[in-house]
Amino acid sequence: MKKANIITLIFIAGCLSFGSLLSGCLKLQKDYNRVTNVDTLDAHVYTTAWGYLKRRAYGSTTDTIFRRFYDAVIYSGIDTNEYTKPGRTYIFLSNSEITTASTGFWAKVTVNGAAAKSWASYSKTDVKNYLSYLIAQGFYSHYGLKITDQPFNTLAPAGAYTTNPVTFKFPGTFVTNPTSIMMVHVSNANTVTSQLDYPIVINGAVNITSSDLEATNGIIQVVNNGNSVITPFLPQ
C-alpha cells in the first residue's frame, strides 16, 4: 500500500474515534506546507467561535466537550464579544485538557503551590488574562504557517507574563514574555502513527490536537491532550 494511502487510513481512523468529540474532524495534513491536501470532512462549524463554544458546552446533555472552558469564560468576565470579532484565531481547551487528574490544567497551574479545584481557585483577572492569551489577532492554520516559529500578537495585556505569579503559577522553567506574544509553527515531522502528523505547535511545547476548524469569524484550534498545558513561556 502506498504511503499516502496509509496516512489517509490512519487519519480517517483517528477521525472516527475523535469525531465523536469534535464534529467536523478536520483536514488531512498530507505535507507540512500544505502543497497538497485533502478535506476528508467538512471543517466549517457554520457559526462564530462563540456560537460553537456554547453549542459544544451546554447545547445538549451529551455534547459537553468544552463545558469547563466555557465556564472559564463566564467566570473570568471576559467580554464574550471577543469570540465573535472577525480575523482571529481561537484556541479552545477540552474538558480533559482542564480537569484530568495530575496532568490537566487545574493540576499543573497551581495556586500557592496547590492544585486548583475549579476556576474559582484562581482570581478572575488571572483567568481572563489567560483566556485572552489564547486568542491570537489574525488567522493561523496549516495553510499559512511555516516550519519555523512565527510570532502572533494575542489579546493578553502587555506585562501580564513578565513574572510567573504564585497564584497562577505555570509549570516548567519560566521564560518572561513581556509583550504576551505566542510563537507558532507547524511541525515538519511525520511519524505516520496518528492524525497528529505535522501538528501545529504552540510555544515549542504543545501540539494542537484538532486543527483548522473554520468558524464564520476565524479559525478554532483545539487542544485535547489531557497532559499538556499551553504556557506563555516563549521557546528558548
N, C-alpha and C positions, 0 to 999 in steps of 0.2 A: 504493500500500500504506500502511495506517495506520502511524503512528509506533510504536504499541505492538507491532505485528507485526514491524516492522523490528528493534526491540530484542530481541524474542523470538528471531528468527532469528540475530541476531548472538550472543546468549548461547548458543544451542544449538550453533552452530559452534565457539564457544570451548570449550564443554564437551566436544565430540567430540575436540578436539585435546588439551586439558588433562586430560581424563578418563582418558587412558591413564596419567597420572602420579598423579592423585588420584581414587580410586574414590569415587563419590557426588559428582558435580560440583555441588553446592550450589544455593542458592536464587536465583532471578531477582530482582534488585533493581529493581522497576518504579518505585519512587519512594523518595526518601531516607528518609522517615519510616515506610515500611512500612505505609502505609494500605491498599494493595493489594499482593498478592504472589502469585507462582506458584511452587510447588515443582516444578521441572522434573524433578529426580531426587531420590531419597531421600538425605538428608543424614545419616542416622543411621549410625554406624560400628559399633554393636552390641557395644561393648566399652569399657573405660576408656581414657583418654588414653594410659596406659602400654601397654595391650594393643595399641592402634592403632599406637603408635610402634614397638613391637617387630615387629609384623606388616609394617610398611612399611619396615623397615630390614633385617632378617635373616630374614623369613618365607619368602622364596623367592630364587632366584638372579636373577630378572628384576625384582622389585619392591623396589627399594632406595632409594627417593627420600629417605628420612630416615636413611640409614645414618650419615652424618657427624654428624648431630645426636644420634643415639643414642650414637655414640662419645663425644661430648662429655659426655653424662650419665654414662657409665661412667667416663670419665677423671676427671671432677671429684669423684666420690664423693658427689654429692648423693643424698639419700635418695630412692630411686625410688618410695617410698610417696607422695611428694608428687604424683605423677602419677595416683594412684588416689583421692585425697581428693575429696570432693564439693564443689560450689559454687565452682568455679574456672574461669578462662579460661586456656587454654594457647596460647602462640604457638610454632609449630614452624617451623624453617628447613629448606628443602630442601637437597639436596647442592649444587646450582648456586649457591644463595644463599651457601654457605660457601666453596666451592672455586674459583669462577670466577676465572680469572687476571685480575689488575689491578683487578677490581671486586668480588670476593667478600669475605666476612668476613675470611678469613685474609690477604688482600692489604691490606685497609683498616685493620684493627685491628692496629696494629704493636707490635713488641717492641723497645724501644730503637732506634726508627727503621727497623726492618727488617720486612718481611712475615713472617708466620708460615708455617711449613711444615706444621704439623699442630697439633692441640690441645696436644700436648706442648710446643710452643714457649711456651705460657703457663703460669703457675702454676695449680695445681688450684683454689686459692682464688678466683682471678680468674674462672675458667670457671664455678665454682659460683655465684658472685655474679651472673654474667650470666644463667645459666640460671634462677636464682631471680627475676631481674628480668622474665623472660619468662613468669612465672606470676602472674596477677592474682587477687586474692581477690574472688570474685564473678563473676557472669555478665556478659559484654557481647557483644552481637550487634547486627545491624541493627535488631532489633525494639525494643531499649531505648535505643539511643544517640541523641544529639542532634546537630545540625549545629554546635554549639559544644562546645569541649573539656570533658570531664569527667575529674576525677582518679580514678585507681584505685590502691589500695594493692597493692604487689607483695610477693613473698616476699624480695626482696633486703634485706639488713640496712640500717638507717639508717646513714648515714655512708659507705656503700660508694662513693658517687659525689659526694663533696664536692670531689674533685680528679680529674684525668684522668691516671692513672698511666702512666709511660713504658713499663712492661712490659705494659700492656694499653690502649694509647692509642687512643681512638676518634677517627675523622676529624671534621673540622669545628671550629667555634668552640665551645669548652667553655662550658657553662652549668651551674653547680652544681645538684645535686639531692640535698640532704642527707637527705631522707626517702625517697628511692628510689621516688617515685611515677611513674606513667605517665599521660600525657594522651591521651585518645582521643576521636575524634568520627567521625561519618560524613559524607562529603562530599556536598554538595547539587549538585555539578557533574554534568552529563550531556552527554557529547560524542557519544554514540551511535556509538562507534567500537569498543568492545570490551566484554568481560564485566566490565571494571573500572569501569564507570559506577557512581557512588555508592559508592566504596570506603570501608572503614573505614581511618582514618588514625591512625598511631601517632606521638605527639610531633610532630605537624605536619609530618612529613617522609616517612614510609614507608607506602605503601599495602599493606594486606592483599591478597594475590593471590587466595586461595581462602578464602571466609569461612563461618563458622557451621556447621562440622561438629559434629554432636551426639554426643558421647561419653556413656557412661552416667553419668559423674560430672562433666560440664561441657561447655564449648564449646572447640573447637580452631579456631584461626585460623592460616593458613599464609602464609608469605612465600616466594615462589619467583622473585623478580625477577632475581637474579644480579648486580644492580648497585646494591644499596642495603643499608645497614646500619642496623638499629634501634639507636640510641644512647640512653643515659639522659638526654640533654640535653633540658631542657624547652623548649617553644617560647617565643619572646620576642614 
